């Protein structure tokens, strides 16, 4: 059994004063820890069929692509505005001071497909909610949202309360 928390480096005052950043780089550097994390994510799906894994920019891409491969599913990136080359749908989400926009290709998900939404950290839930909204607007069904890390004190689950949520490490 691997304690994944041991692979998370906390960097104080990054990206700004007062923030304790959860750096997943040490986990990404250890193949056994990565494999363990992927296997835990798969177990938490409880044999549900997944057609597409959506990874949220950018650190969500790492495990989302690995999960897609293991699940024999497609991988779809959800990116910040202006980074995808074909026709997109966009969804606004709140930041601490303002708004930002996520996009997905319009042809990325077909009606009725089962979708797993993945990101590295669940904080306030804004980006996850925007990604789920994009999936649903394309006709996909969000089967589960999963996260490597959950910052429970920020209550991000509240924003995505209509979806099953799993996280491997809680703070």
N, C-alpha and C positions, 0 to 999 in steps of 0.2 A: 504494500500500500504506500503510495506516494502522497506526502502532504503538499499539495499545490501551493498553499500559502507561503511555504518556504522559498518558492520560486518567484515571488512578487517582491520587487524592490520598491520601497517607499522613498520618494524624493521630495523633501520638504521645500515649500515655497516655489513650486513649479506647477503650472506656468506663470503663477503670480503669487505674491505674498499671501500666506495663510492657507494655501492649498497643499494637501499631502497627496502627491501624484502617485498612482499605482502603476509602476512600470512593469510590463509583462516581458520585457526583453530577456531576462534570465530564463524564463520558462521557454521562450522560443529557441533559446540556445541549447536546450537539453532534449534530445530526441525521445528519450524514455518518458520524460514528464509530458511532452506534447502528446505522445501516443496514449498515455494514461488519461489525459484530459479529453481527448477525442473519444476514447472508449467510454468514459463516464457520460459524455454528452449523448452518445448512442444509447446507452442504457436508460437514460432519462426519457428517451422517446418512446420507450415501452412498446417497441415493434410497430409503431405507427408508420404507414407508408408516406414517404416524402418524395415529391416530384422535383422540387426546386428548393435550393438553399439560398436565401438572400443574405449577403454580407454587407454590413453598413461600413461606409468609408471611415477610416482606412484600416484601423487595426482589426476591425471585424472580418476583413478579408482573409486573414491568416487561417483561422479555424474554420470559417465558412467553406473555403475551398477544400480543406481536408475532409470536412464532414460530407460535402457533396460527393467527393470521390468515394468515401466509405459507404455512403448510402446509395451509390449508383444513381445520383440525381444531378440535375443541372445546377450550375452556380450562376447567380445573378448579382452583379454589384449595384448597390444603391450609393450614388455619389453626390457630392455637392454640386450646385448649379454650374453648368458650363463645362463639365468634365466628360460627359458622354457624347459620342459622335453622331448618333442617329436621333430620330424623333423621340422625345421624352414626355413624360408626365412629371409635374413637379408638385411638391407639398411643402408648405411653410411650417416651421416649428420655432418655438420660442427659445431664445438664448437668455443669459442673465441680463444682458443689456441690448435688446433688439431682437431681430429675427434672422433666420437663415433658411436656406431652401435645399431640399434633397430632391434628386431626380432618379428616375428609372426609365429604361427604354420601354417604349409603348408595346413592343412585341415580346417582352421578356417573360411574361407569364400568361398562360392561357386560362380561359374560364374553367373553373372547377379544379385546377391543380392544387395539390396540398403543398404548403410552403412552410419551411422552417426559417424563421428570422433570427439572425445571429449578429451579436456585437460583442466587443470585448468587455465593456463596462455598462451596467445599468446604473445611471446616476439619477437625474430628474425624470427620465423617461421620454423626453421630448423627441429625440431622434428615433427611438424605437417606435413611438406612436406614429410619427410621420412615415416610417418605413411600412408599418402595418397598414396605414391608410392607402399608401401607394399599391400595395399588394391587393387589397380589397377593391380598389378602383379598377384594377385590371381583371378582376373576376377570380382571383386566387383566394384560397382559404388558408388563413394563418392557423397552422396546427399547433405551433408552439413558438415562443420567443425564448432564446437561451443566451446566457451571458457567462463569460468566464468569471467576472467579478460583479458583485452587487453591493452598492453603497446604500445599505438599508436606511440610514439616517436621512437620506434625501427623498425617500418615499416614491421612487420611480415606478414601483408596481402600480400605484394608484392611477397613473396615466395610461397604463396598458392592462387595466383590470379585466377587460373583456377577453383576454387571451391567457392560455396557460403559460406560466413563466417558470424557468429553471435557471439556477445559477450554481456554479461550482464553489465559489469562495464568497463569503459574506463578511462585510465590515459594518 
